[in-house]
Protein backbone atom coordinates (compact mmCIF):
# COMPACT_ATOMS: atom_id res chain seq x y z
CA UNK A 1 0.00 0.00 0.00
CA UNK A 2 1.33 3.43 -0.91
CA UNK A 3 0.29 7.04 -0.40
CA UNK A 4 1.77 9.57 -2.82
CA UNK A 5 0.39 12.96 -3.80
CA UNK A 6 0.86 15.05 -6.92
CA UNK A 7 -1.00 17.87 -8.67
CA UNK A 8 -2.73 18.01 -12.04
CA UNK A 9 -4.23 20.86 -14.06
CA UNK A 10 -7.71 20.37 -15.51
CA UNK A 11 -9.13 22.86 -18.00
CA UNK A 12 -12.80 23.29 -18.80
CA UNK A 13 -14.34 25.50 -21.46
CA UNK A 14 -16.69 27.44 -19.20
CA UNK A 15 -14.96 27.48 -15.81
CA UNK A 16 -11.28 27.78 -16.76
CA UNK A 17 -8.32 25.92 -15.25
CA UNK A 18 -8.28 24.08 -11.95
CA UNK A 19 -5.34 22.72 -10.00
CA UNK A 20 -6.29 19.51 -8.25
CA UNK A 21 -4.42 17.31 -5.80
CA UNK A 22 -4.30 13.61 -6.61
CA UNK A 23 -3.63 11.15 -3.80
CA UNK A 24 -2.45 7.70 -4.92
CA UNK A 25 -3.63 5.81 -1.86
CA UNK A 26 -3.64 2.14 -2.92
CA UNK A 27 -1.54 0.04 -5.25
CA UNK A 28 -1.63 -3.68 -6.02
CA UNK A 29 -0.95 -5.96 -8.97
CA UNK A 30 -4.59 -5.63 -10.11
CA UNK A 31 -5.63 -2.06 -9.25
CA UNK A 32 -4.38 1.48 -8.60
CA UNK A 33 -6.69 3.75 -6.57
CA UNK A 34 -6.77 7.55 -6.54
CA UNK A 35 -8.56 10.34 -4.71
CA UNK A 36 -8.74 13.59 -6.68
CA UNK A 37 -9.37 16.53 -4.39
CA UNK A 38 -10.86 19.85 -5.42
CA UNK A 39 -11.67 22.88 -3.34
CA UNK A 40 -14.28 22.95 -0.58
CA UNK A 41 -13.69 19.28 0.29
CA UNK A 42 -14.99 18.07 -3.08
CA UNK A 43 -13.46 14.86 -4.42
CA UNK A 44 -13.61 12.01 -6.91
CA UNK A 45 -12.54 8.44 -6.15
CA UNK A 46 -11.26 6.55 -9.18
CA UNK A 47 -9.47 3.29 -9.79
CA UNK A 48 -7.57 1.87 -12.72
CA UNK A 49 -7.97 -1.87 -13.16
CA UNK A 50 -4.64 -2.97 -14.60
CA UNK A 51 -5.80 -6.32 -15.98
CA UNK A 52 -8.36 -4.73 -18.34
CA UNK A 53 -7.25 -3.39 -21.72
CA UNK A 54 -10.59 -1.82 -22.66
CA UNK A 55 -12.20 0.64 -20.27
CA UNK A 56 -9.77 0.15 -17.37
CA UNK A 57 -10.99 3.23 -15.45
CA UNK A 58 -13.81 3.08 -12.92
CA UNK A 59 -15.18 6.10 -11.06
CA UNK A 60 -16.22 4.73 -7.67
CA UNK A 61 -17.51 7.87 -5.93
CA UNK A 62 -18.15 11.45 -7.02
CA UNK A 63 -18.76 14.41 -4.72
CA UNK A 64 -18.76 17.37 -7.12
CA UNK A 65 -21.32 19.85 -8.41
CA UNK A 66 -21.75 19.97 -12.14
CA UNK A 67 -24.30 21.48 -14.46
CA UNK A 68 -22.70 20.33 -17.71
CA UNK A 69 -22.21 16.56 -17.82
CA UNK A 70 -20.39 16.59 -21.16
CA UNK A 71 -17.83 19.03 -19.78
CA UNK A 72 -17.47 16.94 -16.61
CA UNK A 73 -16.87 13.81 -18.71
CA UNK A 74 -14.16 15.60 -20.70
CA UNK A 75 -12.54 16.77 -17.45
CA UNK A 76 -12.59 13.19 -16.12
CA UNK A 77 -10.89 11.99 -19.29
CA UNK A 78 -8.21 14.66 -18.87
CA UNK A 79 -7.69 13.57 -15.25
CA UNK A 80 -7.33 9.95 -16.35
CA UNK A 81 -4.76 10.95 -18.99
CA UNK A 82 -2.75 12.91 -16.40
CA UNK A 83 -2.83 9.98 -13.97
CA UNK A 84 -1.79 7.59 -16.76
CA UNK A 85 1.18 9.86 -17.44
CA UNK A 86 2.08 9.75 -13.72
CA UNK A 87 1.84 5.94 -13.69
CA UNK A 88 4.03 5.67 -16.80
CA UNK A 89 6.69 7.92 -15.23
CA UNK A 90 6.51 5.95 -11.99
CA UNK A 91 6.89 2.67 -13.88
CA UNK A 92 9.89 3.96 -15.85
CA UNK A 93 11.68 5.03 -12.67
CA UNK A 94 11.51 1.50 -11.27
CA UNK A 95 13.36 0.01 -14.23
CA UNK A 96 17.20 0.03 -14.12
CORTAGI-V893755 format. One record per residue. SS is DSSP state (H for helix, E for strand, C for the rest). PHI is phi in whole degrees, -180 to 180 (NA if undefined). BURIAL is 1 if it has 9 or more other ideal C-beta (glycine too) atoms within 8 Angstrom, else 0. Layout:
BEGIN
ss & phi & burial
SS & PHI & BURIAL
SS & PHI & BURIAL
END
This chain:
BEGIN
ss & phi & burial
C & NA & 0
C & -130 & 0
C & -144 & 0
E & -120 & 0
E & -124 & 0
E & -153 & 0
E & -114 & 0
E & -130 & 1
E & -109 & 1
E & -121 & 1
E & -115 & 0
E & -118 & 1
C & -69 & 0
C & -94 & 0
C & -106 & 0
E & 91 & 0
E & -99 & 0
E & -130 & 1
E & -100 & 0
E & -125 & 1
E & -93 & 1
E & -114 & 1
E & -105 & 1
E & -92 & 1
E & -102 & 1
E & -151 & 1
E & -142 & 0
C & -145 & 0
C & -70 & 0
C & -102 & 0
E & -148 & 1
E & -121 & 1
E & -118 & 1
E & -136 & 1
E & -120 & 1
E & -102 & 1
E & -105 & 1
C & -106 & 1
C & -85 & 0
C & 59 & 0
C & 59 & 0
C & -86 & 1
E & -156 & 1
E & -134 & 1
E & -102 & 1
E & -135 & 1
E & -138 & 1
E & -112 & 1
E & -88 & 1
C & -73 & 1
C & -84 & 0
C & -100 & 0
C & -86 & 0
C & -100 & 0
C & 52 & 0
C & -77 & 1
E & -88 & 1
E & -135 & 0
E & -89 & 1
E & -93 & 0
E & -155 & 0
E & -130 & 0
E & -130 & 0
C & -135 & 1
C & -100 & 0
C & -145 & 0
C & -110 & 0
C & -122 & 0
H & -69 & 0
H & -65 & 0
H & -66 & 1
H & -64 & 1
H & -64 & 0
H & -65 & 1
H & -65 & 1
H & -62 & 1
H & -62 & 0
H & -63 & 1
H & -63 & 1
H & -62 & 1
H & -63 & 0
H & -66 & 1
H & -70 & 1
H & -59 & 1
H & -62 & 0
H & -60 & 1
H & -64 & 1
H & -64 & 0
H & -65 & 0
H & -64 & 0
H & -67 & 0
H & -70 & 0
H & -71 & 0
H & -73 & 0
C & -76 & 0
C & -73 & 0
END
